[in-house]
Amino acid sequence: MSRHGLPVTIVRACLRDGQGGSPTAVLDEAPLSDDERRRVPVQMGTSHAVFVSVHDSRRGGPVVSLRFFTAEGEAPACGHGTVAALAFLAERAGGQEYRATVHATGRVFPGWSVRENTQVNAAFDPGPVDLRRPTATECDLVLPALGVTSGTLAPGVRAASVGRPRLLVPLTTRSALTTLSPDFDRLRAACDRLGLLGCYAYSVPTPTGRVAARMFAPSIGVAEDIANANSTACLAAHLAGQGIGDIAVDMGDSLGSPSTITATAQHDASGLRVHLGGAAEVTRSIRMP
């Protein structure tokens, strides 16, 4: 089957006060090649495309399978893509609440959403977060390419993963984050060499847990991401060790599309558990040219 003529729904995921968000292409699963799938976000002008397959379950509630693609190929996970998919499914199902069991890249986790007027507030469990101190080589290659200096870097750089590692890079102020100007060719070369997804630079949290962040992922064809929920999950897990359990992360301002992602981290019997959330809106449905 060719992708031409396939219906595509554009969902703005992780809105801030009803505005902005990350445009995401959401499609029902179809027999497409990987090359055809990775061309979808290119043609739709989005960073990611999400392919959705729904199966009925006798135990109550649908079972949903998700696959994520960028221009570079399949991604093991996409947080804002998951928010977009849940909003897409909730819109199609109707009703005020929607719950599903989600399968994505070998993981099974709950996803849920609540409709509020024209928006859907979606949330899910991104799974366990692996945190470690970065190596000297990682810092020496990545931080200069990112444009970070000793005067703007705050303590606590970490390598973190919910499927693929990335660096969490704390900066002293929001203004330092705003003026950050990476060398993208150099950053991509460093991330490719080290097997990193990219770099998530963020401002030191306020006492209320408000954070600003920018995600650079040239290795997957996304120079800067409007919203990156999985990196926010990594940050939430890291900050939980500092006694900060709830955060709201503002992204996308440098790209003219303000976005906000919320995350809660708390310990239960199985260890540290993170919940990610964001508001989303289905904007339009079109057919692939």
C-alpha positions in Angstrom: 0.0 0.0 0.0 1.2 3.5 -0.8 1.0 6.2 1.8 -0.6 8.5 -0.8 -4.2 9.3 0.1 -3.9 8.0 3.6 -5.9 10.0 6.2 -3.6 11.9 8.6 -4.8 13.7 11.8 -2.7 16.5 13.1 -2.7 16.8 16.9 -1.0 19.7 18.8 0.4 17.9 21.8 1.5 19.5 25.1 -0.3 22.8 24.7 0.4 25.7 27.1 -2.8 27.5 28.1 -4.5 26.3 25.0 -1.8 27.6 22.7 1.2 26.3 20.8 2.0 22.6 21.3 4.0 20.2 19.1 2.2 19.3 15.8 2.2 15.5 15.5 0.9 13.4 12.6 -1.2 10.5 13.8 -2.3 7.7 11.5 -4.1 4.4 11.7 -1.7 1.5 11.2 -1.2 0.6 7.5 1.0 -1.8 5.5 3.8 0.7 4.8 7.5 0.2 4.5 9.7 2.0 7.0 10.9 4.4 4.2 7.3 5.3 3.6 6.6 5.8 7.3 9.6 8.2 7.8 8.5 10.3 4.9 5.2 11.1 6.6 6.5 13.6 9.1 8.6 15.2 6.4 5.5 15.7 4.2 3.3 16.8 7.1 5.8 19.2 8.5 5.9 17.5 11.9 8.8 16.2 13.9 7.2 12.8 14.5 4.5 10.5 13.0 2.6 8.0 15.2 1.0 4.9 13.8 -1.8 3.6 15.9 -3.4 0.1 16.0 -6.4 -0.6 18.3 -7.4 -4.1 19.5 -10.5 -4.9 21.6 -9.9 -6.6 25.0 -12.4 -8.8 26.8 -11.0 -7.6 30.1 -12.3 -4.1 29.5 -10.8 -1.2 27.6 -8.9 -1.1 24.3 -5.4 -2.3 23.8 -3.4 0.1 21.7 -0.1 -0.4 19.8 2.0 2.6 18.8 5.0 3.0 16.4 6.9 6.3 16.2 8.8 7.6 13.2 11.0 10.7 12.5 12.6 11.6 9.2 15.6 9.5 10.2 13.6 6.3 11.0 11.8 4.5 13.8 12.1 5.9 17.3 11.9 3.5 20.3 9.6 6.0 22.2 8.0 9.4 21.9 6.3 11.0 24.8 4.5 13.8 23.1 3.6 11.3 20.4 2.0 9.2 23.0 0.0 12.2 24.3 -1.0 12.9 20.7 -2.1 9.3 20.1 -4.2 9.2 23.3 -5.9 12.5 22.3 -6.6 11.1 18.8 -8.2 8.0 20.3 -10.2 9.9 22.9 -11.5 12.2 20.2 -12.6 9.2 18.0 -14.1 7.3 21.0 -16.2 10.2 22.2 -17.1 10.6 25.9 -15.3 12.4 28.6 -12.8 9.8 29.7 -10.7 7.4 27.8 -8.4 4.6 29.1 -6.2 2.1 27.2 -3.4 -0.4 27.7 -0.6 0.8 25.4 2.0 -1.3 23.8 5.1 0.4 22.4 8.6 -1.0 21.7 8.3 -4.0 24.0 6.6 -2.1 26.9 3.1 -2.3 28.1 1.7 0.6 30.2 -1.5 2.4 31.0 -2.6 5.6 29.2 -5.6 7.7 30.1 -7.2 11.0 29.2 -10.0 13.4 30.2 -11.8 15.7 27.8 -12.2 19.4 28.8 -14.1 21.4 26.1 -12.0 21.2 22.9 -8.9 19.8 24.6 -7.9 16.5 25.9 -5.6 16.1 29.0 -3.7 12.9 28.5 -1.2 11.1 30.8 0.8 7.9 30.8 3.5 6.0 32.6 6.7 6.3 30.5 8.4 3.4 32.4 11.6 3.2 34.5 14.3 5.8 34.0 17.9 4.9 34.1 20.2 7.7 35.5 23.9 7.8 35.7 26.8 10.3 35.8 28.1 11.1 32.4 31.6 10.1 31.4 34.3 12.8 31.0 34.4 12.0 27.2 30.6 12.6 27.0 30.9 16.0 28.6 34.0 17.0 26.7 32.4 16.2 23.4 28.9 17.3 23.9 28.9 20.4 26.2 31.1 22.6 23.9 29.0 21.6 20.9 25.9 22.5 22.8 27.4 26.0 23.5 27.5 25.6 27.3 30.2 27.5 29.2 31.5 27.2 32.7 29.6 30.4 33.6 26.2 29.0 32.5 26.6 25.3 33.5 25.0 24.4 36.8 26.0 21.3 38.8 24.3 17.9 38.1 24.7 16.9 34.4 23.3 13.4 34.0 22.9 10.8 31.3 19.3 9.5 31.4 17.3 7.0 29.4 13.8 5.7 28.9 14.8 3.7 25.9 17.8 5.7 24.5 20.2 7.8 26.5 20.4 11.5 26.3 22.3 14.1 28.4 20.3 16.3 30.9 22.2 19.6 31.1 21.3 22.1 33.8 21.8 25.8 33.2 22.0 28.5 35.8 19.2 30.8 34.4 16.4 30.9 31.8 18.3 33.6 29.9 21.2 31.2 29.5 18.9 28.7 28.1 17.3 31.2 25.7 20.6 32.4 24.3 22.0 28.8 23.9 23.2 28.4 20.3 24.4 24.9 19.5 26.8 23.9 16.7 24.4 21.3 15.2 26.9 19.6 12.9 29.3 19.2 15.8 26.5 18.2 18.2 25.2 15.5 15.8 28.7 14.1 15.3 29.3 13.9 19.1 25.9 12.3 19.8 26.3 9.8 16.9 29.7 8.8 18.2 28.5 8.4 21.8 25.1 6.7 20.9 23.1 9.6 22.5 19.7 10.7 21.4 20.6 14.3 22.0 20.8 16.9 24.8 18.0 18.2 27.0 19.1 21.6 28.5 17.1 23.0 31.3 17.0 25.9 33.8 17.4 25.3 37.5 13.9 24.6 38.9 12.0 27.3 40.8 10.8 26.4 44.3 7.4 25.5 42.8 9.0 23.1 40.3 8.7 25.3 37.2 11.4 24.6 34.6 12.3 25.8 31.1 13.9 23.4 28.7 15.2 22.9 25.2 15.7 19.5 23.5 18.3 19.2 20.7 18.2 15.8 18.8 19.9 16.3 15.4 20.8 12.6 15.4 17.2 11.7 14.7 16.6 14.6 12.3 15.1 16.9 14.9 17.4 20.0 15.4 15.2 21.2 18.2 12.0 19.6 19.6 9.0 21.7 20.4 8.1 19.3 23.3 10.0 16.3 24.5 8.0 14.4 27.2 10.3 11.5 27.7 13.3 13.7 28.5 10.9 15.5 30.9 10.3 12.1 32.6 14.1 11.7 32.9 14.3 15.1 34.5 11.5 14.3 36.9 13.3 11.1 38.0 16.5 13.1 38.5 14.9 15.9 40.5 12.9 13.4 42.7 16.3 12.7 44.3 16.5 16.4 45.2 13.0 16.3 46.9 11.1 17.8 43.9 8.2 15.6 43.1 6.1 17.7 40.7 7.4 19.7 37.8 5.9 21.7 34.9 8.4 22.2 32.0 8.0 25.0 29.4 9.4 24.3 26.0 9.0 25.5 22.4 9.4 29.3 23.1 12.5 29.6 20.9 10.5 28.0 18.1 7.4 30.2 18.5 5.2 27.3 19.7 5.0 27.4 23.5 4.4 24.0 25.1 4.2 22.7 28.6 4.7 19.1 29.9 3.9 18.1 33.5 5.5 15.2 35.4 5.1 13.6 38.8 7.6 11.3 40.4 6.9 9.3 43.5 8.0 6.1 45.1 5.8 3.1 45.5 6.3 -0.6 46.2 8.0 -1.1 42.8 10.3 1.8 43.1 10.3 5.3 41.6 7.3 5.8 39.3 6.9 8.8 36.9 3.6 10.0 35.3 3.8 12.3 32.3 0.9 14.6 31.2 0.0 17.2 28.6 -2.9 18.9 27.1 -3.6 18.2 23.4 -6.0 19.3 20.7 -7.0 17.6 17.4 -6.7 20.4 14.8 -7.4 18.9 11.4 -7.6 15.7 9.3 -6.1 15.6 5.8 -5.0 13.1 3.3 -1.4 12.4 2.3 -0.6 14.1 -1.0 
